[in-house]
């Protein structure tokens, strides 16, 4: 069973311009990226890097919903904003 969303991975590949370019950007070999994609397990480090390099276009939650549940981001933002208001 795949944990990687196919649409998110497709958007990431489109953003980088292909499989080889994405592998280079993630400091991986194309073979490692292909293996991670087929297993459906992109590493946490690679997931973070895709999110950062695409400037949030491809989100962590979309690539690995098992590692990053959707609701957690919004909770952190609310807590941070509440702390800023208290100052």
C-alpha positions as CSV (number, residue, x, y, z in Angstrom):
1,X,0.0,0.0,0.0
2,X,1.4,3.4,-1.0
3,X,1.7,6.2,1.5
4,X,2.8,8.7,-1.1
5,X,-0.1,10.6,-2.8
6,X,0.3,10.1,-6.6
7,X,-1.0,13.5,-7.4
8,X,1.4,15.2,-5.0
9,X,4.3,13.3,-6.4
10,X,3.2,14.1,-9.9
11,X,3.0,17.8,-9.1
12,X,6.5,17.6,-7.5
13,X,7.9,15.9,-10.6
14,X,6.3,18.6,-12.8
15,X,7.8,21.3,-10.5
16,X,11.3,20.0,-10.8
17,X,11.0,19.1,-14.4
18,X,11.4,15.4,-14.3
19,X,12.6,12.4,-12.3
20,X,16.3,13.0,-12.7
21,X,16.1,16.7,-11.8
22,X,14.0,16.0,-8.7
23,X,16.5,13.3,-7.6
24,X,19.4,15.7,-8.0
25,X,17.5,18.4,-6.0
26,X,16.9,15.9,-3.2
27,X,20.5,14.7,-3.2
28,X,19.5,11.2,-4.3
29,X,20.2,9.1,-7.3
30,X,17.3,8.6,-9.7
31,X,17.3,5.0,-8.8
32,X,16.8,5.8,-5.1
33,X,14.0,8.1,-5.9
34,X,12.4,5.6,-8.1
35,X,12.6,2.9,-5.4
36,X,11.1,5.3,-2.8
37,X,8.3,6.1,-5.2
38,X,7.5,2.4,-5.9
39,X,7.6,1.5,-2.2
40,X,5.5,4.5,-1.5
41,X,7.8,5.6,1.2
42,X,9.6,8.9,0.5
43,X,11.9,9.6,3.5
44,X,11.1,12.3,6.0
45,X,14.1,14.3,5.0
46,X,13.2,14.1,1.3
47,X,9.6,15.0,2.1
48,X,10.8,18.1,4.1
49,X,13.1,19.1,1.3
50,X,10.4,18.8,-1.4
51,X,8.1,21.0,0.7
52,X,10.9,23.6,1.2
53,X,12.1,23.6,-2.4
54,X,8.7,23.9,-4.0
55,X,7.9,26.8,-1.6
56,X,5.0,24.9,-0.2
57,X,3.4,24.1,-3.5
58,X,3.7,20.4,-2.7
59,X,2.9,20.1,1.0
60,X,4.4,17.5,3.4
61,X,0.9,16.4,4.4
62,X,0.1,15.5,0.8
63,X,3.3,13.5,0.3
64,X,3.3,11.6,3.6
65,X,-0.1,11.8,5.3
66,X,1.1,9.0,7.7
67,X,3.9,11.2,9.0
68,X,2.1,14.6,8.9
69,X,-1.6,14.5,9.7
70,X,-3.5,17.4,8.1
71,X,-4.8,19.0,11.3
72,X,-1.5,19.5,13.1
73,X,-0.3,22.4,10.9
74,X,-3.3,24.5,11.7
75,X,-3.0,23.8,15.5
76,X,0.6,25.0,15.5
77,X,-0.4,28.2,13.6
78,X,-3.2,28.9,16.0
79,X,-0.9,28.4,19.0
80,X,1.8,30.6,17.5
81,X,-0.7,33.4,16.7
82,X,-2.2,33.2,20.2
83,X,1.3,33.6,21.7
84,X,2.0,36.6,19.5
85,X,-1.3,38.2,20.7
86,X,-0.3,37.8,24.3
87,X,2.9,39.8,23.8
